[in-house]
Amino acid sequence: MRQYETLFITTQDYQNQLFTTLWKKLEKIITKDEGKVVNFQSFGKKKLAYPIKKTTRGSFYNFNFVSAPEAVREIENLLNLEENILRYQTNVVNREVDLTTLKIEYTGNIFINDKETDDAK
């Protein structure tokens, strides 16, 4: 198993209920082959450095997970098909992970930060 980190940006008006449905699908893909979600972060709404799909603001999310490489393909396929996802990127954090020693911060609850910040310059 490997540890991955995925960052994705949704449209600013992506509703919490739709996001929760998407997150449940992602979580199901990750845990299907005994993978685990390590943590989830919502960075809130931010101004984009440049317009993407005619959108200038987006909500940023980041999550770490441990799974088999096949799950990454499924996750990226799901994110690619979702019309409210502006961009996504998945990186390998660790190629060999021992789940018994890994500190898992994710408790099953997600907090969606709806605050708007102006970090992009």
Phi and psi restraints in degrees (value plus and minus 20) as a CYANA .aco file:
   2 ARG   PHI    -142.5  -102.5
   2 ARG   PSI     137.2   177.2
   3 GLN   PHI    -122.8   -82.8
   3 GLN   PSI     112.4   152.4
   4 TYR   PHI    -144.3  -104.3
   4 TYR   PSI     140.8   180.8
   5 GLU   PHI    -151.6  -111.6
   5 GLU   PSI     109.3   149.3
   6 THR   PHI    -142.1  -102.1
   6 THR   PSI     110.3   150.3
   7 LEU   PHI    -134.1   -94.1
   7 LEU   PSI     112.9   152.9
   8 PHE   PHI    -162.1  -122.1
   8 PHE   PSI     135.5   175.5
   9 ILE   PHI    -139.7   -99.7
   9 ILE   PSI     108.6   148.6
  10 THR   PHI    -127.8   -87.8
  10 THR   PSI     144.7   184.7
  11 THR   PHI     -81.9   -41.9
  11 THR   PSI     132.2   172.2
  12 GLN   PHI     -81.0   -41.0
  12 GLN   PSI     -53.3   -13.3
  13 ASP   PHI    -115.8   -75.8
  13 ASP   PSI      -2.3    37.7
  14 TYR   PHI     -85.6   -45.6
  14 TYR   PSI     101.3   141.3
  15 GLN   PHI     -94.7   -54.7
  15 GLN   PSI     127.6   167.6
  16 ASN   PHI     -77.5   -37.5
  16 ASN   PSI     -58.6   -18.6
  17 GLN   PHI     -86.1   -46.1
  17 GLN   PSI     -62.1   -22.1
  18 LEU   PHI     -86.0   -46.0
  18 LEU   PSI     -58.8   -18.8
  19 PHE   PHI     -84.7   -44.7
  19 PHE   PSI     -61.4   -21.4
  20 THR   PHI     -81.1   -41.1
  20 THR   PSI     -59.9   -19.9
  21 THR   PHI     -83.6   -43.6
  21 THR   PSI     -64.4   -24.4
  22 LEU   PHI     -82.4   -42.4
  22 LEU   PSI     -63.9   -23.9
  23 TRP   PHI     -83.2   -43.2
  23 TRP   PSI     -58.6   -18.6
  24 LYS   PHI     -83.5   -43.5
  24 LYS   PSI     -58.0   -18.0
  25 LYS   PHI     -84.8   -44.8
  25 LYS   PSI     -63.5   -23.5
  26 LEU   PHI     -83.1   -43.1
  26 LEU   PSI     -64.5   -24.5
  27 GLU   PHI     -83.0   -43.0
  27 GLU   PSI     -57.9   -17.9
  28 LYS   PHI     -85.2   -45.2
  28 LYS   PSI     -61.2   -21.2
  29 ILE   PHI     -83.1   -43.1
  29 ILE   PSI     -64.0   -24.0
  30 ILE   PHI     -85.7   -45.7
  30 ILE   PSI     -64.8   -24.8
  31 THR   PHI    -104.4   -64.4
  31 THR   PSI     -24.8    15.2
  32 LYS   PHI     -78.0   -38.0
  32 LYS   PSI     -65.0   -25.0
  33 ASP   PHI    -127.1   -87.1
  33 ASP   PSI      24.9    64.9
  34 GLU   PHI      44.3    84.3
  34 GLU   PSI       5.3    45.3
  35 GLY   PHI     -99.5   -59.5
  35 GLY   PSI     150.6   190.6
  36 LYS   PHI    -159.7  -119.7
  36 LYS   PSI     125.2   165.2
  37 VAL   PHI    -105.2   -65.2
  37 VAL   PSI     105.3   145.3
  38 VAL   PHI    -105.5   -65.5
  38 VAL   PSI     -69.6   -29.6
  39 ASN   PHI    -178.4  -138.4
  39 ASN   PSI     143.8   183.8
  40 PHE   PHI    -156.9  -116.9
  40 PHE   PSI     115.4   155.4
  41 GLN   PHI    -154.3  -114.3
  41 GLN   PSI     120.6   160.6
  42 SER   PHI    -133.7   -93.7
  42 SER   PSI     101.2   141.2
  43 PHE   PHI    -113.4   -73.4
  43 PHE   PSI     -21.0    19.0
  44 GLY   PHI      66.5   106.5
  44 GLY   PSI    -191.6  -151.6
  45 LYS   PHI    -110.4   -70.4
  45 LYS   PSI     113.3   153.3
  46 LYS   PHI    -157.6  -117.6
  46 LYS   PSI     137.3   177.3
  47 LYS   PHI     -97.1   -57.1
  47 LYS   PSI     114.2   154.2
  48 LEU   PHI     -99.4   -59.4
  48 LEU   PSI     131.5   171.5
  49 ALA   PHI     -86.2   -46.2
  49 ALA   PSI     -49.9    -9.9
  50 TYR   PHI    -171.3  -131.3
  50 TYR   PSI     135.4   175.4
  51 PRO   PHI     -85.0   -45.0
  51 PRO   PSI     118.9   158.9
  52 ILE   PHI    -143.8  -103.8
  52 ILE   PSI     102.1   142.1
  53 LYS   PHI      32.4    72.4
  53 LYS   PSI      22.9    62.9
  54 LYS   PHI      42.1    82.1
  54 LYS   PSI       5.0    45.0
  55 THR   PHI    -136.4   -96.4
  55 THR   PSI     115.3   155.3
  56 THR   PHI    -128.0   -88.0
  56 THR   PSI     -28.6    11.4
  57 ARG   PHI    -152.7  -112.7
  57 ARG   PSI     130.3   170.3
  58 GLY   PHI    -174.8  -134.8
  58 GLY   PSI     144.0   184.0
  59 SER   PHI    -121.8   -81.8
  59 SER   PSI     110.5   150.5
  60 PHE   PHI    -123.6   -83.6
  60 PHE   PSI     115.1   155.1
  61 TYR   PHI    -154.4  -114.4
  61 TYR   PSI     127.4   167.4
  62 ASN   PHI    -160.2  -120.2
  62 ASN   PSI     115.8   155.8
  63 PHE   PHI    -164.5  -124.5
  63 PHE   PSI     125.6   165.6
  64 ASN   PHI    -127.5   -87.5
  64 ASN   PSI     123.1   163.1
  65 PHE   PHI    -173.0  -133.0
  65 PHE   PSI     140.4   180.4
  66 VAL   PHI    -136.6   -96.6
  66 VAL   PSI     106.4   146.4
  67 SER   PHI    -183.8  -143.8
  67 SER   PSI     158.4   198.4
  68 ALA   PHI     -98.3   -58.3
  68 ALA   PSI     135.1   175.1
  69 PRO   PHI     -78.7   -38.7
  69 PRO   PSI     -47.4    -7.4
  70 GLU   PHI     -83.7   -43.7
  70 GLU   PSI     -52.0   -12.0
  71 ALA   PHI     -86.2   -46.2
  71 ALA   PSI     -52.8   -12.8
  72 VAL   PHI     -83.4   -43.4
  72 VAL   PSI     -61.3   -21.3
  73 ARG   PHI     -81.9   -41.9
  73 ARG   PSI     -61.6   -21.6
  74 GLU   PHI     -85.6   -45.6
  74 GLU   PSI     -61.7   -21.7
  75 ILE   PHI     -82.9   -42.9
  75 ILE   PSI     -68.0   -28.0
  76 GLU   PHI     -85.5   -45.5
  76 GLU   PSI     -54.2   -14.2
  77 ASN   PHI     -84.6   -44.6
  77 ASN   PSI     -63.6   -23.6
  78 LEU   PHI     -82.8   -42.8
  78 LEU   PSI     -65.7   -25.7
  79 LEU   PHI     -85.0   -45.0
  79 LEU   PSI     -55.2   -15.2
  80 ASN   PHI     -88.0   -48.0
  80 ASN   PSI     -55.2   -15.2
  81 LEU   PHI     -99.7   -59.7
  81 LEU   PSI     -40.8    -0.8
  82 GLU   PHI     -95.9   -55.9
  82 GLU   PSI      99.1   139.1
  83 GLU   PHI     -90.8   -50.8
  83 GLU   PSI     -40.8    -0.8
  84 ASN   PHI    -108.5   -68.5
  84 ASN   PSI     -20.2    19.8
  85 ILE   PHI    -109.5   -69.5
  85 ILE   PSI      98.6   138.6
  86 LEU   PHI    -101.6   -61.6
  86 LEU   PSI     -66.4   -26.4
  87 ARG   PHI    -170.3  -130.3
  87 ARG   PSI     135.6   175.6
  88 TYR   PHI    -170.8  -130.8
  88 TYR   PSI     135.5   175.5
  89 GLN   PHI    -171.6  -131.6
  89 GLN   PSI     113.3   153.3
  90 THR   PHI    -137.8   -97.8
  90 THR   PSI     112.2   152.2
  91 ASN   PHI    -144.7  -104.7
  91 ASN   PSI     128.4   168.4
  92 VAL   PHI    -102.1   -62.1
  92 VAL   PSI     105.4   145.4
  93 VAL   PHI    -113.1   -73.1
  93 VAL   PSI     -62.7   -22.7
  94 ASN   PHI    -168.3  -128.3
  94 ASN   PSI     108.1   148.1
  95 ARG   PHI     -98.3   -58.3
  95 ARG   PSI     -46.7    -6.7
  96 GLU   PHI    -148.2  -108.2
  96 GLU   PSI      95.8   135.8
  97 VAL   PHI    -144.3  -104.3
  97 VAL   PSI     115.0   155.0
  98 ASP   PHI    -122.8   -82.8
  98 ASP   PSI      92.4   132.4
  99 LEU   PHI     -84.1   -44.1
  99 LEU   PSI     -43.5    -3.5
 100 THR   PHI     -92.1   -52.1
 100 THR   PSI     -46.4    -6.4
 101 THR   PHI    -123.4   -83.4
 101 THR   PSI     -25.7    14.3
 102 LEU   PHI     -98.3   -58.3
 102 LEU   PSI     111.4   151.4
 103 LYS   PHI    -102.7   -62.7
 103 LYS   PSI      96.2   136.2
 104 ILE   PHI    -123.6   -83.6
 104 ILE   PSI      98.8   138.8
 105 GLU   PHI    -115.5   -75.5
 105 GLU   PSI     -37.0     3.0
 106 TYR   PHI     -94.7   -54.7
 106 TYR   PSI     109.1   149.1
 107 THR   PHI    -129.0   -89.0
 107 THR   PSI     -19.8    20.2
 108 GLY   PHI      82.6   122.6
 108 GLY   PSI     -33.2     6.8
 109 ASN   PHI    -125.1   -85.1
 109 ASN   PSI     119.0   159.0
 110 ILE   PHI    -133.7   -93.7
 110 ILE   PSI     121.4   161.4
 111 PHE   PHI    -132.3   -92.3
 111 PHE   PSI     100.2   140.2
 112 ILE   PHI    -119.1   -79.1
 112 ILE   PSI      96.5   136.5
 113 ASN   PHI    -103.5   -63.5
 113 ASN   PSI      93.2   133.2
 114 ASP   PHI    -115.5   -75.5
 114 ASP   PSI     -14.3    25.7
 115 LYS   PHI     -91.8   -51.8
 115 LYS   PSI     126.9   166.9
 116 GLU   PHI    -123.4   -83.4
 116 GLU   PSI     112.8   152.8
 117 THR   PHI    -147.8  -107.8
 117 THR   PSI     138.9   178.9
 118 ASP   PHI    -137.6   -97.6
 118 ASP   PSI      43.8    83.8
 119 ASP   PHI    -102.6   -62.6
 119 ASP   PSI     -47.7    -7.7
 120 ALA   PHI     -94.1   -54.1
 120 ALA   PSI     115.0   155.0
